[in-house]
Amino acid sequence: MPEPQFDAIVVGARCAGSPTALLLARKGYKVLVVDRATFPSDTVSTHLVHPPGAAALQRWGVLDRLIATGCPPIDTYAFDFGPITIAGAPGTADSPFAYGPRRTVLDKLLVDAASEAGAEVREAFTVEDIVMDDNRVVGIRGHAKDGRSVTEYAKVIVGADGRYSRVADAVGAEQYNEKPEILCGYYSYWSDLPMGGRFETYARDRRGWAVIPTNDDLTLVVAGWPFAERDANRNDVEGNYLAAFDQAPEFAERIHGAKREARFAGTAVKNYFRKPFGPGWALVGDAGYNKDFITAQGISDAFRDAELCASALDASLSGARRFDAAMGEYQQTRDEHVLPMFEFTCQLATLEPPPPELQQLLGAVHGNQEAMDGFARVNSGVTSPAEFFSEENVGRIFAAAQ
Ligand SMILES: Cc1cc2nc3c(=O)[nH]c(=O)nc-3n(C[C@H](O)[C@H](O)[C@H](O)COP(=O)(O)OP(=O)(O)OC[C@H]3O[C@@H](n4cnc5c(N)ncnc54)[C@H](O)[C@@H]3O)c2cc1C
């Protein structure tokens, strides 16, 4: 087997891959990041980046560039449950805003930052297979646009290649906490739907939708219904999408005064965790962990994974720690951090009305600005649902409501 030319090869160059490559390159490692896509390019995803995600962009020196694209900051999350709307601030003093950058904008900024950090970026490069030596992953085999087969070797191969990860599949990454698709969602972009720095969500009978201001004075509106209705509604996405809004007449009036500027896109996703490491390989982002998009955590989660995984790989590549110990800690930290949000997300995605105790709690939260900010911060991933819904915090909210 030839000497590996790279310390790390990262497969996939979007929210998980480019930051992982950037962080490793900045630590002085020789990194190759490949993607079958070219950039800028779009992908099927809405794109609310919560304040913790914006904070990561700030740490990496990318946030100012994002702001310079004219992407409007979001300082308020408003959750309209019909009888009540809970509106609060999603961020912290250090990172007060969320953003909704188009993926054409965000992913290109990340790819460029990885390249500037010294990672070699190969766009339009498709990985077909991984190369094994005994039980260990040692390289990738793929092709560029000209179709020529290329093999590259590295000390570690990082799969940042999304939900249908070729790397995870090839290594047979163990999957756990699986749940099938719960919700399907469809979105488009609208002009003349000003948001004034607000992200809005609406929960109604078997329907939910969210409204996100984005680049170019456009507003993304995504609407969802239970996965069980997917096939019945598939031939009339637009009709079902617009009909949902009739359950909130004020919003229906606003969107009737707006103009749709793009075709519909949408999908449904499975929920799972995958073991994110093994001999010679690692997984970050959706390749390693995925949950329904209703809570819009995926991009911020991918950023967090990139930081955790890059520092674990650094510890191992530098000889400071054994690979299994460093990567085991990455998995444990990831899982402990995301499990309460995973459960909360899967519950919300059912679009069932909140259970009576939660309705009571939301009633007590309503009008209490501190509690409404707290609820917004749960949805933005700043505060764990476990903390917000703890007996102590719930007791405090009910006491304040009396
Ligand atoms: C409908 C929908 C709405 C969403 N809304 C939000 C939201 O509002 N906010 C949020 O935070 N998250 C949202 N998400 C989740 C978010 O899109 C993902 O969590 C995020 O994109 C994960 O990034 P990633 O880099 O892991 O994977 P991806 O973005 O999927 O990138 C994977 C990359 O790998 C490349 N690749 C794959 N296979 C190969 C191969 N064999 N060879 C070379 N390259 C390969 C692909 O071309 C792709 O560029 C949404 C998801 C969906 C589906």
The ligand as a Tripos MOL2 file, in Angstrom:
@<TRIPOS>MOLECULE
LIG
   53    58     1     0     0
SMALL
NO_CHARGES

@<TRIPOS>ATOM
      1 C1        -36.3110   19.6070    3.7790 C.3       1 LIG1
      2 C2        -35.1800   19.8790    4.7240 C.ar      1 LIG1
      3 C3        -35.1690   21.0590    5.4360 C.ar      1 LIG1
      4 C4        -34.1190   21.3290    6.3230 C.ar      1 LIG1
      5 N1        -34.1000   22.5210    6.9850 N.ar      1 LIG1
      6 C5        -33.0770   22.8340    7.8110 C.ar      1 LIG1
      7 C6        -32.9980   24.1010    8.4550 C.ar      1 LIG1
      8 O1        -33.8370   24.9920    8.2600 O.2       1 LIG1
      9 N2        -31.9490   24.3160    9.2960 N.ar      1 LIG1
     10 C7        -31.0020   23.3670    9.5380 C.ar      1 LIG1
     11 O2        -30.0910   23.6180   10.3320 O.2       1 LIG1
     12 N3        -31.0310   22.1610    8.9190 N.ar      1 LIG1
     13 C8        -32.0290   21.8870    8.0500 C.ar      1 LIG1
     14 N4        -32.0710   20.6790    7.4140 N.ar      1 LIG1
     15 C9        -30.9670   19.7190    7.6700 C.3       1 LIG1
     16 C10       -29.7160   20.1170    6.8920 C.3       1 LIG1
     17 O3        -30.0160   20.2250    5.5230 O.3       1 LIG1
     18 C11       -28.6550   19.0520    7.0750 C.3       1 LIG1
     19 O4        -28.5650   18.6760    8.4270 O.3       1 LIG1
     20 C12       -27.2820   19.5440    6.6020 C.3       1 LIG1
     21 O5        -27.3280   19.8530    5.2390 O.3       1 LIG1
     22 C13       -26.2410   18.4690    6.8500 C.3       1 LIG1
     23 O6        -25.0430   18.8270    6.2220 O.3       1 LIG1
     24 P1        -24.0360   17.6970    5.7430 P.3       1 LIG1
     25 O7        -22.8210   18.4440    5.2920 O.co2     1 LIG1
     26 O8        -23.9180   16.6610    6.7900 O.co2     1 LIG1
     27 O9        -24.7470   16.9680    4.5190 O.3       1 LIG1
     28 P2        -25.2220   17.5250    3.1150 P.3       1 LIG1
     29 O10       -25.6210   18.9570    3.1900 O.co2     1 LIG1
     30 O11       -26.2360   16.5380    2.6370 O.co2     1 LIG1
     31 O12       -23.9280   17.4470    2.1930 O.3       1 LIG1
     32 C14       -23.3880   16.2310    1.7900 C.3       1 LIG1
     33 C15       -22.4740   16.4750    0.5980 C.3       1 LIG1
     34 O13       -21.8400   15.2440    0.2990 O.3       1 LIG1
     35 C16       -21.7310   15.1160   -1.0960 C.3       1 LIG1
     36 N5        -21.6360   13.6980   -1.4300 N.ar      1 LIG1
     37 C17       -22.5010   12.7200   -1.0970 C.ar      1 LIG1
     38 N6        -22.0870   11.5330   -1.5850 N.ar      1 LIG1
     39 C18       -20.9230   11.7840   -2.2400 C.ar      1 LIG1
     40 C19       -20.0330   10.9610   -2.9720 C.ar      1 LIG1
     41 N7        -20.2280    9.6240   -3.1080 N.pl3     1 LIG1
     42 N8        -18.9550   11.5480   -3.5490 N.ar      1 LIG1
     43 C20       -18.7300   12.8810   -3.4060 C.ar      1 LIG1
     44 N9        -19.5500   13.6990   -2.7280 N.ar      1 LIG1
     45 C21       -20.6310   13.1580   -2.1480 C.ar      1 LIG1
     46 C22       -23.0180   15.7390   -1.6270 C.3       1 LIG1
     47 O14       -22.8530   16.1650   -2.9810 O.3       1 LIG1
     48 C23       -23.2230   16.9010   -0.6660 C.3       1 LIG1
     49 O15       -22.6910   18.1150   -1.1740 O.3       1 LIG1
     50 C24       -33.0910   20.3820    6.5200 C.ar      1 LIG1
     51 C25       -33.1110   19.1870    5.7940 C.ar      1 LIG1
     52 C26       -34.1300   18.9430    4.9050 C.ar      1 LIG1
     53 C27       -34.0950   17.6670    4.1230 C.3       1 LIG1
@<TRIPOS>BOND
     1     1     2 1
     2     2     3 ar
     3     2    52 ar
     4     3     4 ar
     5     4     5 ar
     6     4    50 ar
     7     5     6 ar
     8     6     7 ar
     9     6    13 1
    10     7     8 2
    11     7     9 ar
    12     9    10 ar
    13    10    11 2
    14    10    12 ar
    15    12    13 ar
    16    13    14 ar
    17    14    15 1
    18    14    50 ar
    19    15    16 1
    20    16    17 1
    21    16    18 1
    22    18    19 1
    23    18    20 1
    24    20    21 1
    25    20    22 1
    26    22    23 1
    27    23    24 1
    28    24    25 2
    29    24    26 1
    30    24    27 1
    31    27    28 1
    32    28    29 2
    33    28    30 1
    34    28    31 1
    35    31    32 1
    36    32    33 1
    37    33    34 1
    38    33    48 1
    39    34    35 1
    40    35    36 1
    41    35    46 1
    42    36    37 ar
    43    36    45 ar
    44    37    38 ar
    45    38    39 ar
    46    39    40 ar
    47    39    45 ar
    48    40    41 1
    49    40    42 ar
    50    42    43 ar
    51    43    44 ar
    52    44    45 ar
    53    46    47 1
    54    46    48 1
    55    48    49 1
    56    50    51 ar
    57    51    52 ar
    58    52    53 1
@<TRIPOS>SUBSTRUCTURE
     1 LIG1         1 GROUP 0 **** ****
